[in-house]
Structures are given as C-alpha cells and as structure tokens.
Amino acid sequence: MKKYLLICFALLAVAGFAQNKKEIYPIAFYNVENLFDTQRDTNIQDEDFTPSGRNNWTDDKYKKKLKNLAYVINLLGKETNPAGAAIIGVAEVENKKVIEDLINTGDLASRKYQIVHQDSPDARGIDVGLIYNPLLFKVTSYKVYPFTLPGANDIKTRDILVVSGLLAGQPLNVLVNHWPSRRGDNSSPLRECAAAICKYISDSIYLANPKAGIIIMGDMNDDPKDKSTRIVLNAKKNKEEVQKGGLYNTMWKIHESGTGTLCYKDQWNLFDQIIISQNLLSTGKSKLNFEKAEVFNKDFLFQKSGKYKGYPLRTFSGNTFLNGYSDHFPTLIYLSLDK
C-alpha cells in the first residue's frame, strides 16, 4: 500500500509541475552597426559602403558581416528557449533587403523569421526594423511615426516603428527606436523630443487597451538615467515605483552595476534599452510577465587586442576591416507565461 501511495504522490507532483510550467519568450534589441548592401543608392549617403568607397565594401565583406550577425542573433535567448528570440528589434539597417539577407544566412535561415520594415528619411539611410518568429508572435498591424520637432522640419532621422500583434495569444505592442545621436553640443533636446513622441504613442496604446503589453526598445543614444528616458518617458528604475499605466526600465540597474552595451573613451554606456509597461510586471496566470533582463556580452563579442581591447568587436576600426560583429552588444528581456 505504501508503495502505491508513493507512486500516486510522485504522479501528482509531476502533474503539478506540468501545470505550473512556464513558457519563456526572449525578446531582444540589436544595433547591428551599419548593415549596408554594396549597391550605391543616390538617395542616401552610402558611398562609403560600396566597393569603390572608403570602406572598400565588397560582397565578401558584406557576406562576412551577415554571417557574424546571424551567428549572434541565432544564439539570442537560446539558453532559455530552443526556438531563440521571439522578437528582435534592429537598428542601422539600410533597407528591407539587408534584413532579408540576414534572416536567410547560416543557421538563422532555419528559424523562418519574418520582418517588418519601412524606409525612413534618415540622411545616412539607416532604418529600424523588426524580426519575428511567426509561430510565436502574430503581427496584426504596424505603423511608423516620423520624428517631428516644431520649428525644425529639416531634421531627418529615424522613424519610430510600432508593431502590434499577439505573443502567446496576449496583445503586445513593440516600439522600435533609434533616437538622434549625440553629435553636437546641444543634442539632448532632440532625444527628449523623440522620447515625447514615444510617450505619446505608449499612452495612446494604453488608453485604447489597458491590458495590452507595451515594449519600448531601441538605441536611445542616452543612458537610463538621462532626461529623455528618466523624465520624459518617466521610465522607473525600481518596479515598486511604477504606477498603473507607467513604465519600467529593465536596463537601469544593469547599467548602474557597471555593465554597458557600447564603450566610448573607456566609458561604458547602455544606450540599447528595453522599457516595458506596468502590466507586464504584474504576475498572474495566463498573462505575460517580466522575468529578467540582460546584456548579451559573450566573450567572443569582445575585442581581444589593440587600442580598443575590451570594447565590442566591431566591423571596422577606422577603415581597417576587423571582421567583427557590431560596436553595440544586444540586449534581452524574458517574458513568461504560466500555463
């Protein structure tokens, strides 16, 4: 009798474990650093990335760049979900074709990723885009919001790409950003303006459907503590500070610990941020919940020698081809669903 009771308890334990099993969905952002094809496009400033240009950008170098990036993206989230990342936002892509080439390179091709992309008015021709696994994320719509600064209509920079869909059957909206750079002495107001547009979009989504999850990701060209994200977006460092309808910056504490995604003059910054809505923090069954965040900074992504030893291993140092990956590390968050 005792033997049969033990078997029953074991079966109940297994059943309970199965009922409490979590499905994990990795979501990533990656500034892939100047992913250009080799063709001259007279509408943008891409002459450096041609075979006769300053970088001597040949098909061989382009294919090596694609292979390196595909290797990284294929690994994102793989340790927690064999299917890899469900969603990857990307920045610094020239056009739709280069993203198509990327998702069809190496082991990445077997994942059958799909993309959302629209050309932006950026003078250099670099855009943002979204790569997604259609088995995990069902896209229902997308829209782009241009950068508009009152009284300065001549500023041409990246649009904000908003992709709406269902992740694990739950409504989710992803805002992919690449805010204006830090060039110039007074560039902060430009990023604050981009943040204000982003906040308007986020608030509008929340008002339309308070249950819909929101993820704001991108290269903000600012750190979590800077005015654009800390004040304009009002993205909080601590979960307990986030009020209903508010935002939580999953990268703030990571950066505060000394970790970054890019390095400049030996100073680490964490520009590649992922910010989430409050409703992704509240726990509950049959809903998406935030688990953790990380910077994907594996050892092979670091430069091992030279002046920039310890920095991200990028594609070029000046005009010297390094056959690296990017000058940024990817960032990741993990959402879970209790079944």
C-alpha positions in Angstrom: 0.0 0.0 0.0 2.8 2.4 0.9 4.4 1.7 -2.4 1.3 2.7 -4.3 0.9 5.9 -2.2 4.4 6.9 -3.1 3.7 6.4 -6.8 0.5 8.5 -6.5 2.3 11.3 -4.8 5.0 11.2 -7.5 2.4 11.4 -10.3 0.7 14.3 -8.6 4.0 16.1 -8.2 4.7 15.7 -11.9 1.2 16.8 -12.8 1.6 19.8 -10.6 4.9 20.7 -12.2 3.4 20.4 -15.7 0.6 22.7 -14.7 3.0 25.3 -13.3 5.4 25.1 -16.2 6.3 28.4 -17.6 6.8 29.2 -21.3 9.6 31.7 -21.8 9.7 34.2 -24.6 13.0 36.0 -25.2 12.7 39.5 -26.8 15.8 41.3 -28.0 17.2 44.5 -29.5 20.4 44.8 -31.5 22.1 47.8 -33.2 23.8 45.8 -35.9 26.1 48.8 -36.9 25.9 49.9 -40.5 24.4 46.9 -42.2 24.6 48.2 -45.8 24.5 46.3 -49.1 27.2 47.0 -51.7 25.0 48.9 -54.1 25.1 52.7 -54.4 21.8 54.4 -53.6 21.9 58.1 -54.8 19.1 59.0 -52.4 21.2 58.5 -49.3 24.8 58.9 -48.0 26.0 55.3 -48.5 29.0 55.9 -50.8 31.5 54.6 -48.1 29.7 51.2 -48.2 30.4 50.5 -51.9 33.3 48.6 -53.5 34.9 51.8 -54.6 34.1 53.7 -51.4 36.3 54.5 -48.4 35.5 51.1 -46.7 36.1 49.1 -49.9 32.8 47.4 -49.0 32.8 44.3 -51.2 30.3 41.4 -51.5 32.8 39.2 -49.5 32.9 41.7 -46.6 29.1 42.0 -46.7 28.6 38.3 -46.5 31.1 38.0 -43.6 29.1 40.7 -41.8 25.8 38.9 -42.4 27.4 35.6 -41.2 28.7 37.2 -38.0 25.4 38.9 -37.2 23.3 35.8 -38.0 25.5 33.8 -35.6 24.8 36.2 -32.7 21.1 36.5 -33.4 20.7 32.7 -33.6 22.1 32.5 -30.1 19.8 35.1 -28.5 17.6 33.6 -25.9 18.5 30.1 -27.0 19.6 29.0 -23.5 16.0 29.5 -22.2 14.0 28.7 -25.3 15.4 26.4 -28.1 13.4 28.5 -30.6 15.5 31.5 -29.8 14.2 35.1 -29.6 10.5 35.5 -30.5 11.1 39.2 -31.4 14.3 41.1 -32.3 14.3 44.8 -33.0 17.2 46.0 -35.1 18.8 49.4 -35.9 21.2 50.6 -38.5 19.9 48.6 -41.4 19.9 50.2 -44.8 16.8 48.6 -46.3 14.4 45.7 -46.3 16.7 43.6 -48.5 19.6 43.6 -46.0 17.3 42.2 -43.3 16.0 39.6 -45.7 19.6 38.6 -46.4 20.3 38.5 -42.7 17.5 36.2 -41.8 18.4 33.8 -44.6 22.0 33.5 -43.6 23.5 30.5 -41.8 21.6 28.7 -39.0 19.3 31.7 -38.8 17.6 30.6 -42.0 16.1 27.5 -40.3 14.2 29.7 -37.9 11.9 31.0 -40.7 11.9 34.5 -39.3 9.8 37.2 -40.9 10.3 41.0 -40.9 8.6 44.4 -40.6 10.4 47.3 -42.1 9.7 50.7 -43.7 12.3 53.1 -45.1 12.8 56.2 -43.0 14.0 59.7 -44.1 17.4 59.4 -42.4 20.1 61.1 -44.4 22.5 58.2 -44.0 19.8 55.7 -45.0 19.8 53.7 -41.8 16.5 52.4 -40.5 15.0 50.3 -37.7 13.2 47.1 -38.3 11.6 44.1 -36.6 12.4 40.4 -37.0 10.0 37.9 -35.5 9.1 34.3 -35.3 5.6 33.9 -36.8 5.0 30.8 -34.8 5.3 32.8 -31.5 4.4 36.4 -32.5 1.4 37.1 -34.8 1.7 40.5 -36.3 -1.7 42.2 -36.7 -0.6 45.7 -37.8 2.2 48.2 -37.9 2.7 51.9 -38.3 5.6 54.4 -38.4 5.7 57.7 -36.6 8.1 60.3 -38.0 10.4 62.4 -35.9 9.0 65.9 -35.9 10.5 68.8 -34.0 8.4 72.1 -34.0 10.3 74.7 -36.0 13.0 72.3 -37.3 11.4 70.4 -40.2 14.8 69.9 -41.9 15.9 67.3 -39.3 15.8 63.9 -41.0 16.2 60.9 -38.7 14.8 57.5 -38.0 11.0 56.9 -37.7 9.6 55.0 -34.7 8.3 51.7 -35.9 5.2 50.4 -33.9 4.3 46.8 -34.4 1.2 45.3 -32.9 0.4 41.7 -32.5 -0.2 38.7 -30.3 2.6 37.0 -28.3 1.3 33.7 -26.8 -2.2 34.9 -27.6 -1.6 38.1 -25.5 -1.8 41.6 -27.1 1.7 43.2 -27.4 2.9 46.4 -29.0 6.6 46.8 -29.8 8.0 50.3 -30.4 11.4 50.2 -32.2 13.6 53.3 -31.8 16.9 54.8 -32.9 17.0 58.3 -31.4 19.1 61.2 -32.7 22.8 60.9 -32.0 25.0 62.8 -29.5 26.7 64.8 -32.2 26.8 68.5 -31.4 26.8 70.4 -28.2 23.1 70.6 -27.7 21.6 67.3 -29.0 19.8 66.3 -25.8 16.5 68.2 -26.8 16.4 66.1 -29.9 16.3 62.9 -27.9 13.8 64.4 -25.5 11.6 65.2 -28.4 11.9 61.6 -29.7 11.0 60.4 -26.1 8.0 62.7 -26.1 6.7 61.1 -29.3 7.3 57.7 -27.9 5.4 58.6 -24.7 2.5 59.8 -26.7 2.4 56.5 -28.6 2.6 54.5 -25.4 -0.1 56.5 -23.6 -2.4 56.2 -26.6 -2.0 52.4 -26.7 -2.6 52.2 -23.0 -5.8 54.3 -23.2 -7.1 52.2 -26.1 -6.4 48.9 -24.3 -5.0 49.0 -20.7 -4.4 45.2 -20.9 -2.1 45.4 -23.9 1.6 45.0 -23.2 4.0 47.6 -24.4 7.7 47.2 -25.1 9.8 50.3 -26.0 13.2 49.2 -27.3 16.0 50.8 -29.2 19.3 52.7 -29.3 18.2 55.8 -27.4 21.7 57.4 -27.6 21.1 58.1 -23.9 21.5 56.1 -20.7 18.6 55.1 -18.4 19.4 57.9 -16.0 19.3 60.6 -18.7 16.5 63.1 -19.1 14.9 61.6 -22.2 14.1 58.2 -20.6 14.1 59.2 -16.9 11.9 62.3 -17.1 10.2 62.5 -20.4 9.3 58.8 -20.6 9.2 58.6 -16.8 10.6 55.0 -17.0 11.4 53.9 -13.4 14.4 52.2 -12.0 12.5 50.1 -9.4 9.5 48.0 -10.1 7.7 49.2 -7.0 7.8 52.8 -8.3 5.9 52.0 -11.4 2.3 53.1 -11.2 -0.7 51.9 -13.3 -0.1 52.9 -16.9 3.6 53.6 -16.2 6.9 52.3 -17.5 9.8 50.3 -16.1 13.3 50.5 -17.5 14.6 46.9 -17.4 18.2 48.1 -18.1 18.7 50.8 -15.4 20.0 48.6 -12.7 22.2 46.7 -15.1 23.8 49.9 -16.2 24.2 51.0 -12.6 26.1 47.8 -11.9 28.8 48.9 -14.5 27.6 46.9 -17.5 27.0 48.6 -20.8 26.3 47.9 -24.5 28.9 50.2 -26.1 32.1 51.9 -25.0 33.4 55.3 -25.8 36.7 56.8 -24.4 36.8 53.9 -21.9 33.3 54.8 -20.6 30.6 52.2 -20.8 27.1 53.4 -21.9 23.9 51.5 -22.1 22.1 53.1 -24.9 20.3 49.9 -26.0 17.4 50.0 -23.7 14.3 47.9 -23.3 11.4 49.5 -21.4 8.2 47.8 -20.5 4.7 48.7 -19.4 3.5 48.2 -15.9 1.0 45.5 -16.9 4.0 43.2 -17.8 5.2 43.4 -14.3 2.0 42.2 -12.5 2.0 38.5 -12.0 -0.8 36.2 -12.9 -1.7 33.0 -14.8 -2.4 33.1 -18.5 -0.7 36.5 -18.9 2.8 37.7 -19.9 5.1 38.5 -17.0 8.5 40.0 -17.0 11.2 37.6 -15.7 14.6 39.2 -16.2 16.8 41.3 -18.5 20.4 41.1 -19.6 23.1 42.4 -21.9 24.3 39.7 -24.3 28.0 40.3 -23.9 29.5 36.9 -24.5 33.3 36.6 -24.5 33.6 36.2 -28.3 31.9 39.6 -28.8 34.8 41.5 -27.2 37.9 42.8 -29.0 40.9 40.8 -27.6 43.9 43.1 -28.5 44.9 46.5 -29.7 43.9 50.0 -28.8 40.3 49.0 -28.2 40.9 45.8 -26.3 37.9 45.1 -24.1 35.5 47.0 -26.4 32.8 45.4 -28.5 34.4 43.8 -31.6 33.1 45.9 -34.4 33.2 45.6 -38.2 35.8 48.4 -38.8 38.4 50.3 -36.9 38.7 53.4 -39.0 39.0 51.9 -42.5 40.5 48.6 -41.3 38.2 45.7 -41.6 38.1 43.7 -38.4 35.6 41.1 -39.4 33.7 41.7 -36.2 30.0 42.0 -35.2 28.9 45.4 -34.1 30.0 48.3 -31.9 27.0 47.5 -29.7 26.0 44.4 -27.7 22.5 43.1 -27.9 20.0 43.4 -25.0 17.4 41.0 -24.0 14.3 40.6 -21.8 12.5 37.4 -21.0 8.7 37.3 -20.7 7.0 34.2 -19.2 3.5 32.8 -19.4 2.2 30.4 -16.7 0.3 27.6 -18.3 
